[in-house]
């Protein structure tokens, strides 16, 4: 049985991931692709508990290394229980964030060593990478203004502007280093404009998959 495809959606706060995940789902459904929607951190009961630990506002200062290890602990469980088994059946995975977010938030935002993150990535993922990563890109100030309208902010959303500037820079650096996998979407326009860009990316990708299978 052929292996499924692994699509991830990335971006900083307020870029519109939730709305555009639904749009990506609708495109996959139109093409009658069997897929599973999941997210990181999270995706399994244990990994969702780790997500709660990571996002909760708390008085105790969370050590950067502890945060990084929690992220990869959740990812290891997610890969074992959901991602690898699903791909093995031939179904696709659509995931709200994956390891690019770790390089962006813990690497860029926290300033942790890319080499250290890369070592954990190798240990946990054993070479598994997304086939396509859609990066919704937006000026940080606009994204944070949108995020603040959603209500109470979590531990990450409460970070200062400078943190998110570094996160965005790290995302764009990764996209520039791997243009074959990344598609950068300008998320500053109207929803219709954003989704038109996403539709073009998905159409091109699905067309390439059909060609490859012939």
N, C-alpha and C positions, 0 to 999 in steps of 0.2 A: 504494500500500500504506500502511495506517495506521501511524503512529509508535507504537513501544512505550512502555511506562511505566517510570519510573525510581524505584525504591524504595531508600532508604538506611536503615541501622541504625546508630545512634550511641549513645555512652555512655562514661563514664569506666572506669577499670580495675575488673575484677571484677564487672561488672554482669550477665554471663551472655550476652554477644553470640553466642558460638559455638553454644551450645545453642539459643538462640532463633532464630538464622539457620536452623538445621535445621528448626525448627518452621514458620517462615515458608515455607521451601521446600515443606514438606508441604502447606500450605494452597494454594499456587500449583499444585502438582501435582494436588490434588483438583479444582481448577477447570480443569484441563487447559490451563494457561497455559504457553506456551513461554518460557523465561527463561534468562539466564546469570548464574551466581553469580561475583562478583569481590570485590576488596578494595582498600583504599587504606591507606598507600602500597602500590603493587603492581599486579597485574593483567596485566602483560606481562613478558617476560623482563628487559627493560631496567629497567622500573619496580620489579621485584622486587629487582634489584641495588641500586637506590637505597634501597629499603626496608631492606636489610641495612646499608647505610651509616648510615642514620638511627637504627636500633635498637641497633647494636653498642655495647657499653661500650668506651670508649677513654680513654687518658690525655689526649689532646689535647682541649681545651675547644672545643666546636662553637659557632661564632658564631651568635647567634639569627637573623640575616639569612640566613646560609648554610643553616641548617636550613629556613627558610621557602622559600627558593628551590629547595632540593632537593625539598621536598614538591610544589611546583608543577611542577617539571620532570617528576617521576614522573606527576603528574596530566595534564600535556599529552600525554605518550606514551599513557597509559591511555585518554584521551578519543579520541585519533586512531586507535588500534589496536583498541579494544574497545568502548567505550561508544557513541560515535556510530554506528559501523557496525551494531552490534547493534540499537539503537533504530530505525535506518532500515529494518531488515528487518521491523519489527513485533514482534520479540521484546522481552521485558521484561528489565531489568537489576535484579538484587538485589545491592547493594554494601555491604560491611562498611566503614563510614565513607566520608565524602567531605569537601567543603569546610567543612561545619559543624565538623568536627574541627579544621580549621586555625584557624578563628576561636576555637575553645575552647582548644586546646593552645598554639598560637603567639600568638594574640591574648590570651586570658585568662591562660593559664599563664605565658607568657614576657613578656607585657605589650607586645607589638608593636602598632603602630598598626592599628586596624581599617580606616582609610582606605587604608593601604598594601596590606593583604591584599585589600581590595575592588578595588583597581586591578589586582592580579595575577589575581584571580578574573575580572574583566571581560576581560582580555587572553586568558587561557587558555580560559575557558568560553564566551565570547561569548554570554552570556545563558542558557546551559543550566543548569537547576536540577532537583533531584529533584522528582518529582511528589508523593511522600509520604516523610516522614522519621519513623521511629519512634525515639524517644529513651528508652532505658532509664535511669531515674533511681534513684539509690541514695545514701544517706549515704556520704561518702568513706571514713570509717573502716571501714565494713563491706566496701566494695568492695576496699580495699587488703588487708584481712585475707584475703578470698577469693583475691585475686591472688597473695598470698605463698605460698599452698598449692600453686601450680602448679609451683614449682621456681625455677630461676634467673631473676632479673628482668632485663629489658632496660633500655636507657638511660633510657627514659621512666618505666618502673615504679619505677626507683630514685630518682625525684624525691621531695622532701619533701611532707608532708601539705598544707602551705599552697599548693603548686603545684596540687594536685588540687582543692582547695577553689575556687580561681579558675577552673579548667577547668569544674567543675560549674556555677558561677555563670554563666559565659559561655554554656554550653549552654542553661541555663534562660532566660537573657535572650533568646537567639535564638528559642527556642520561644515565648516570650510575645509576641515581635514579629511572629511569622508563624504564628498558630494554624491557619490554613487548611492549611498544609503539614505542620506538626508534630503528632505524637500523643505525648504524654508518658506513659510507662508507669511505674507504681510497681513497681520491681524488688526491693522489700524483702520481699515476701511469698514464699509457696511457689512452686515452679516452675509448679504447676497454676494458681495465682492469676495469675501473670504471663502465662502463655500464654492464659488466658481473656481477659485485657485485650487482648492482641495479636490474638487471633481476632476479637474484636468490632470492633477498628479495621479489620482487613483485610476483614471481612464488609461493613462500612459502605462502605469504599472500593471494593471490587469491585462492590457493588450500584450505587454512583454511576456507575461506568464503564459498566455495562450499560445504565443509564438514559440516559446521555449518548449512547450509540451507537444507540439506538432511533430 
